[in-house]
């Protein structure tokens, strides 16, 4: 009985695409720019090539910082360029942030 209840309450797997990348910019309100690096083999020369693409993602709490590694998920169009939402911060950046540097030391 408990196994059947567990199966029914489990959330169905989402069909939305998820990507992992680095935060490049946080200069907009509630928006981050995430650069995702992909590796593809060249069709003729069979050499591995690094390709990168930037995605605009919605960050409701402004929690991501430049240099963080984040996971973004595909969503409905939120603006002209935003079609992704921030799912989670995978790894925090070790870089010092400009807001922290601008505050005077007491």
C-alpha positions in Angstrom: 0.0 0.0 0.0 2.8 2.5 0.9 4.6 1.7 -2.3 1.6 2.6 -4.4 1.1 5.8 -2.5 4.7 6.7 -3.0 4.4 6.1 -6.7 1.3 8.3 -7.0 2.8 11.2 -5.0 6.1 11.3 -6.9 6.3 14.3 -9.2 6.4 13.3 -13.0 9.8 13.9 -14.7 9.8 17.3 -16.4 10.4 17.5 -20.1 12.0 20.9 -19.8 15.7 21.2 -20.8 18.2 21.9 -18.1 21.7 23.4 -18.7 24.7 24.1 -16.4 26.9 27.1 -17.0 28.8 30.0 -15.5 27.2 33.3 -14.6 28.7 36.1 -16.7 26.6 39.1 -15.7 24.2 40.1 -12.9 23.8 43.8 -13.9 20.1 43.6 -14.6 17.3 43.3 -12.0 16.2 39.7 -11.5 18.1 38.6 -14.6 21.4 36.8 -15.0 23.4 36.0 -18.1 24.6 32.4 -18.1 27.3 31.1 -20.5 27.0 27.4 -21.4 30.0 25.7 -22.9 29.4 22.8 -25.3 31.8 20.4 -26.9 31.1 19.1 -30.4 33.1 17.2 -32.9 33.6 18.8 -36.3 31.7 16.9 -38.9 34.5 16.7 -41.4 37.7 16.9 -39.4 36.5 15.0 -36.3 38.2 17.5 -33.9 36.5 18.5 -30.7 35.5 22.1 -30.7 34.4 24.3 -27.8 31.3 26.3 -28.5 29.7 28.7 -26.0 26.3 30.3 -25.9 24.8 32.9 -23.6 21.3 32.5 -22.1 19.3 35.1 -20.2 17.7 33.5 -17.1 15.2 34.8 -14.5 16.7 35.0 -10.9 13.8 36.0 -8.6 15.9 36.5 -5.4 19.0 37.9 -7.1 20.9 35.1 -5.4 23.4 34.3 -8.2 26.8 36.1 -8.4 29.3 36.5 -11.2 31.4 33.4 -11.5 28.9 31.0 -9.9 28.1 27.7 -11.6 24.3 27.5 -11.9 21.7 25.2 -13.3 19.0 26.8 -15.4 15.7 25.3 -16.7 13.7 26.1 -19.8 10.5 28.1 -19.1 7.8 30.1 -20.9 9.0 33.4 -22.5 9.4 36.0 -19.8 10.6 38.8 -22.0 12.2 39.3 -25.4 15.3 37.3 -24.5 14.5 35.5 -21.3 13.3 31.9 -21.7 15.1 30.3 -18.8 14.8 30.4 -15.0 17.4 29.8 -12.3 17.0 26.3 -10.8 19.9 26.2 -8.3 23.4 27.5 -7.7 25.6 24.4 -8.1 28.8 26.0 -6.9 29.5 29.5 -5.4 32.3 31.6 -6.9 35.4 32.3 -4.8 35.9 35.7 -6.4 35.3 38.7 -4.2 32.2 40.7 -5.2 32.3 44.4 -6.0 29.5 45.2 -3.4 31.6 43.7 -0.7 34.7 45.6 -1.8 32.9 48.9 -2.0 31.8 48.9 1.6 34.2 50.6 4.0 35.8 48.4 6.7 34.8 49.6 10.2 
